[in-house]
């Protein structure tokens, strides 16, 4: 347990970048000093606070390679042979996961360290008038640390479930080991504390900062966003009345999960999401949109650029962002090898199939117009309005003549998320004659060199990639990483409201706001026509369309894996063969064939990360996460 709660008590972080908040997300401890030496200096106090921020995850490369939240779900798929480069979660998806498996983020050890640093600042910070650190600024810094503590606890319980929990403790240097050998606190108790803490802190923090250098610092909107997502998870089947966890207890017999279903949790989750929406909109947040020449929403540019345009340039959909992320590696690994990329990070066939057709229907609907096989005979354009998408060749172009029909006649978000064989590809502004071309994913063609740096199942990821990147010239535009955005809040609210108040018209109102921005027909409980699609009004039917919409709108954003977990669907969805096109195909007949390229294994224990066996052995009061000890 020493490694869980204890680190060097006297530390100070390196240089603090006064012109940007980005260093608040990158600091690591490198020096030990006395506490008095820290909190007698404004600069050192700010550096300490920077360290408290340093474990906010990177939602681009972090969700991909380090945390692995995207790989663990069913949206994205890396080259399996990248495991030789220590991609630690690749074995996990194949079932090679144990209580001794290494996981670099190490939340069990690392997040309590940051929580402890937050507590030290809260206890020791003081105004330093002679150094222009006044009482108001101290009050805000304390509130920031309270937010970070609650956020890190939310990450911990999302990963491990019940954990040892002493939120205000600062373990002394001369501790007794027995004092640290405590068991876990019930999941709902920790949720309750986080919820209460964030509600108190949001009354102190501003909704936004006028000083652009503080972008990424804690706000009241961030408090509400963390609360809303956490409460949605807490209302869901995995932890709300899950009978499979009825016997998961502390060593003294206290239940760690509440085995009785509580319908009121959905009401609480709905209220939290609605509070977030109203507060965010009052503070100037709104769905990101760009308009076309006809004065209507351009779904292509809107859905593409909401992930690329920064808040300082008008993207007010962002609620919680990490300013400094490793977008370079994300962009490089999703770029085709024929254009200098690592070219092996793709999307799954199930995600390809999840996108709607141009008329807003799923491909399984007989009226969708979907054609699986064969090839188009002419170029395909988005006909529901003018767009500048792909204007390098021709504005509105989405597919070239000769494109496999599976990829034709699909909705805008499909073309923004999936790079498929024959797709029109822009290599960046400095690519010269290679500026625009068709992707070539057949074996032996330009973008498939038959190595690990090639599309293993015939696809590469496109969403959240920068179209101006140019790996050949080493150009990658920096950008922020979005952890929470308003579009998710709309879908969270629709889901929670459908469960707590079926038939409430706001369910479809907020669901349709997302579809309207995406350029597809909206849902109605009335009749189907040119603008609307009929859906039955019962909660089961509404639940189905909400889940389909979440899969598409939020894909590759680190949310899908948690959705599958909280719905208790991971064992079903993440087990069995995963499909794509045939990596080894050298002709159209060989390549365009649904082919199983990987067999995944997801067992009941995998819903929670295990506690390392070494920690269990050090602390006799800990109990292993559910089913890991069986």
Number of C-alpha atoms within 10 A of each C-alpha: 19 16 12 16 20 18 18 12 18 16 22 26 21 17 13 21 14 12 10 16 21 24 21 27 22 18 22 20 15 9 11 13 12 11 17 11 13 23 21 16 17 20 16 19 25 23 24 26 24 25 25 29 29 18 20 19 21 24 25 28 21 21 20 25 21 20 23 21 22 27 24 25 24 26 25 22 27 29 21 17 15 16 13 9 7 12 20 19 23 23 15 18 22 18 15 13 21 17 16 11 17 12 14 14 15 11 20 22 17 17 24 24 21 23 25 22 24 27 20 20 22 19 12 14 21 20 18 15 10 8 11 10 17 14 14 10 13 18 16 17 22 24 25 26 24 24 27 23 27 26 21 22 23 20 18 18 18 19 17 19 24 26 23 19 16 12 17 15 12 17 16 9 10 6 11 11 12 9 9 17 15 17 18 21 20 21 20 18 15 23 20 11 14 26 21 13 18 24 16 16 23 20 13 15 23 16 19 20 14 8 8 13 14 17 20 23 23 27 25 25 24 29 29 25 26 24 25 26 19 21 25 23 22 21 25 24 16 20 24 21 18 16 16 14 17 14 14 21 20 18 13 8 9 13 17 22 25 19 17 12 15 13 14 12 20 25 21 19 28 27 18 25 31 21 18 26 23 11 16 26 16 11 14 11 21 18 19 23 23 18 14 17 11 10 10 15 21 24 28 27 20 21 25 25 19 22 22 20 17 19 17 9 7 13 19 22 24 26 28 22 24 24 22 19 23 16 22 20 17 23 28 25 24 27 33 30 22 21 23 17 22 23 29 31 30 28 32 25 22 15 18 21 16 19 24 25 24 24 22 21 20 20 20 13 11 9 11 17 17 22 15 12 12 13 16 19 12 11 13 16 19 20 10 13 16 20 25 15 22 16 10 14 12 12 14 20 19 23 24 19 14 13 20 22 18 18 27 25 22 27 23 24 23 26 23 20 25 20 26 27 22 19 20 20 20 21 25 21 14 14 17 9 8 14 16 17 14 16 22 18 33 27 22 15 13 16 26 25 17 16 15 17 23 32 37 30 30 31 29 28 29 23 25 23 24 23 19 16 24 24 23 16 12 12 15 20 15 15 19 23 26 23 21 21 23 23 23 19 24 23 25 27 29 26 30 27 25 25 24 19 16 18 16 13 15 16 24 24 15 18 24 22 15 22 17 15 20 23 24 25 19 23 23 19 16 12 10 14 10 8 13 18 18 13 18 12 17 12 16 13 11 24 19 12 17 19 13 15 20 20 19 20 20 14 23 28 22 23 20 21 23 19 19 19 20 21 14 18 15 23 17 12 17 21 17 15 13 20 18 24 25 25 25 17 17 15 11 12 9 16 21 21 15 15 18 16 17 17 14 19 21 21 16 13 17 21 25 18 23 23 20 17 14 11 17 15 11 13 17 12 17 21 20 23 21 21 16 17 12 6
